[in-house]
């Protein structure tokens, strides 16, 4: 028996960031502020601060599977957001869970490295994400570096995007916050949305001056909620980008590390 909810429910699978800047806490804040309710299953516990990730431990596999199934059985989940996967075994478990619920929209923020540069996924896990999760996605939101890792067969951004779309990913949002391309205005951040039918949409925002912790989590969670509400892909992406940019513009630096998004900003 599914439980009813006034707020749309999003299932989040991702790593726990004890600083609160990124990971499942960022997802919870974003989804709640935008009118949804997040239910969460941690994939990993990280040891980190606002500067860097020291290490992480994947969640116990049996506990991850059992908790995910309990939530999916009880709640009317409108969408699933996946962040840090944690381990090859958890990636395989997520693949199985998604196949058991094929009608639920799925968004992947491919967290392959921390904002401070620490690796969060090894090559065998990246390969598993590419082969097991990419074909099941409504949307993936890689930055350009993540795109290179997920589609190593492509020798340019267009070929890499085509590779992932051909694998079954329905939509691809390539974010430009990590590095401006050679032909881009360095004062702006350029994002590109590609759909399987060939539709391309570009979005530009003023580049902000700081390094931020949790921008990708914020963006993917905001888009996931809008898709779960039935929003069209382009409108959901634009809404998520607007919310994320404003949360970064009004962000704050709690220590001498990276700035955190202010997801509770006043418009």
C-alpha positions in Angstrom: 0.0 0.0 0.0 1.6 3.3 -1.1 1.4 6.2 1.3 -0.1 9.4 0.0 1.8 12.7 0.3 1.0 16.3 -0.2 4.6 16.9 -1.4 6.0 14.9 -4.3 8.5 12.3 -3.0 12.0 12.0 -4.6 14.2 9.0 -3.7 17.8 10.1 -3.4 20.7 7.6 -3.6 24.1 9.3 -2.8 27.0 9.8 -0.5 26.8 11.5 2.8 28.9 14.7 3.1 29.3 15.6 6.8 29.9 19.3 5.9 26.4 19.6 4.6 27.6 21.3 1.4 27.1 18.5 -1.0 25.8 14.9 -1.0 22.4 13.8 0.4 22.1 16.8 2.7 22.3 19.1 -0.3 19.7 17.0 -2.0 17.4 17.1 1.0 17.6 20.9 1.3 17.1 21.5 -2.4 14.1 19.2 -2.7 12.5 20.5 0.4 13.0 24.2 -0.5 11.4 23.6 -3.9 8.3 21.9 -2.4 9.2 18.2 -2.4 10.1 15.5 0.1 13.4 13.6 -0.1 13.7 10.0 1.1 17.4 9.0 1.1 19.5 5.9 1.0 23.2 6.6 1.6 25.6 4.9 -0.8 28.8 5.9 1.1 30.1 7.7 4.1 32.8 10.2 3.3 35.6 11.6 5.4 36.0 15.2 4.3 35.9 18.8 5.1 35.2 21.9 2.9 38.6 21.6 1.3 38.9 18.0 0.2 37.8 14.4 0.6 40.2 12.2 2.5 38.5 8.8 2.0 35.1 7.1 1.8 33.5 3.8 2.8 30.7 2.3 0.7 27.5 1.5 2.5 26.8 -2.2 3.3 25.3 -3.7 0.2 22.5 -5.7 1.9 21.4 -2.7 4.0 21.4 -0.5 0.9 19.2 -2.9 -1.1 16.8 -3.6 1.8 16.3 0.1 2.6 15.8 1.0 -1.0 13.1 -1.6 -1.5 11.4 -0.7 1.8 11.1 2.9 0.6 10.0 2.1 -2.9 7.3 -0.2 -1.5 5.9 2.4 0.9 6.2 5.7 -0.9 4.8 7.0 -4.2 8.1 8.0 -5.6 7.8 10.5 -8.5 11.5 10.5 -9.4 14.9 9.1 -8.4 18.1 11.1 -8.1 21.5 9.3 -8.0 24.7 11.0 -7.0 27.9 9.3 -5.7 27.5 5.5 -6.4 30.0 4.3 -3.9 30.9 0.8 -5.2 30.6 -1.6 -8.1 28.2 -3.8 -6.0 26.0 -0.8 -5.2 26.0 0.2 -8.9 24.8 -3.3 -9.8 22.1 -3.1 -7.1 20.9 0.3 -8.4 20.7 -1.2 -11.9 18.4 -4.0 -10.6 16.2 -1.5 -8.6 15.8 0.7 -11.6 14.8 -2.2 -13.8 12.2 -3.1 -11.1 10.7 0.4 -11.5 11.0 1.3 -15.1 8.3 4.1 -15.1 10.1 6.3 -12.6 12.2 9.2 -14.1 15.9 8.9 -13.1 18.5 11.6 -13.0 22.2 10.9 -12.5 24.7 13.5 -11.3 27.9 11.4 -12.1 29.9 12.3 -9.0 33.3 10.9 -10.0 35.5 13.4 -8.1 35.0 15.8 -5.2 35.1 19.6 -5.7 38.5 19.6 -4.0 39.9 17.1 -6.5 39.7 13.8 -4.7 38.6 10.7 -6.7 35.3 9.2 -5.7 35.1 6.5 -8.4 37.6 4.1 -9.8 37.8 3.0 -13.4 35.8 -0.2 -13.0 33.0 1.7 -11.3 33.0 4.3 -14.1 32.7 1.5 -16.6 29.8 0.0 -14.6 28.0 3.4 -14.5 28.5 3.7 -18.2 27.1 0.3 -19.1 24.5 -0.3 -16.3 23.1 3.1 -15.4 23.5 5.3 -18.5 20.9 3.3 -20.5 18.3 3.7 -17.8 18.5 7.5 -17.4 16.1 10.2 -18.1 18.9 12.7 -17.7 22.6 12.8 -16.8 24.3 16.0 -15.7 28.1 15.6 -16.2 30.5 18.4 -16.4 33.1 18.3 -19.2 35.7 16.3 -17.3 33.0 13.8 -16.2 31.8 13.5 -19.8 35.4 12.6 -20.9 35.5 9.8 -18.3 32.0 8.5 -19.1 32.6 8.5 -22.9 36.3 7.9 -23.4 35.7 6.7 -27.0 34.8 10.2 -28.2 37.6 12.5 -29.4 35.5 15.7 -29.0 32.5 16.8 -26.9 30.0 16.1 -29.6 31.2 12.6 -30.1 31.1 11.9 -26.4 27.6 13.2 -26.1 26.5 11.1 -29.0 28.1 8.0 -27.4 26.0 8.4 -24.2 22.8 9.2 -26.0 23.2 6.2 -28.3 23.6 4.0 -25.2 20.1 5.0 -24.1 20.5 8.1 -22.0 17.4 10.1 -23.0 18.8 13.6 -22.2 22.2 14.9 -21.4 23.0 18.2 -19.7 26.7 19.1 -20.0 27.6 21.7 -17.5 30.4 24.2 -18.0 31.2 25.3 -14.5 34.5 23.3 -14.4 36.3 24.8 -17.4 35.5 27.3 -20.2 36.1 26.0 -23.7 38.6 27.8 -25.9 36.0 29.5 -27.9 33.8 30.6 -25.0 33.5 33.9 -23.1 35.4 33.2 -19.9 33.0 35.5 -18.0 30.1 33.2 -18.6 29.2 29.6 -17.9 27.8 27.7 -20.8 25.6 24.7 -20.4 24.3 22.5 -23.2 21.2 20.2 -23.1 21.0 17.5 -25.8 18.0 15.3 -26.3 17.8 12.0 -28.2 15.7 13.5 -31.0 18.6 15.9 -31.8 17.2 19.0 -30.0 19.9 21.2 -28.5 19.4 24.0 -26.0 22.1 26.2 -24.6 22.0 28.2 -21.4 24.4 31.0 -20.3 25.0 32.4 -16.8 27.4 34.9 -15.4 30.5 33.1 -14.1 30.7 33.6 -10.3 34.0 34.3 -8.6 34.4 31.5 -6.0 34.8 27.7 -5.8 31.6 26.1 -4.7 30.9 22.8 -2.8 27.6 21.1 -3.8 26.6 23.0 -6.9 26.1 19.8 -9.0 24.0 18.1 -6.3 21.8 21.2 -6.0 21.3 21.3 -9.8 20.5 17.7 -10.3 18.1 17.5 -7.3 16.3 20.6 -8.5 15.8 19.2 -12.0 14.8 15.8 -10.6 12.0 17.3 -8.6 10.7 19.2 -11.6 10.7 16.1 -13.8 8.9 14.2 -11.1 6.2 16.8 -11.1 5.7 16.2 -14.8 7.7 19.1 -16.2 9.1 19.1 -19.7 12.9 18.5 -19.9 13.9 21.9 -21.1 11.7 23.8 -18.6 13.0 21.5 -15.8 16.6 22.1 -16.7 16.1 25.9 -17.0 14.3 26.0 -13.6 17.1 24.0 -12.0 19.9 26.1 -13.5 18.2 29.3 -12.3 17.7 28.0 -8.8 21.3 26.8 -8.6 22.9 30.0 -9.9 20.9 32.1 -7.4 21.9 29.8 -4.5 25.5 30.1 -5.5 25.3 33.9 -6.0 24.0 34.2 -2.5 26.3 31.5 -1.2 28.5 31.7 1.9 31.9 30.7 3.1 31.6 29.1 6.5 35.4 28.4 6.9 38.4 29.2 4.7 37.4 26.4 2.3 35.0 26.3 -0.6 31.8 28.4 -0.6 28.5 26.6 0.0 25.3 27.3 -1.9 22.7 29.1 0.0 19.6 27.0 -0.9 17.4 29.1 1.4 18.2 32.4 -0.5 15.6 35.2 -0.7 14.7 35.8 -4.3 
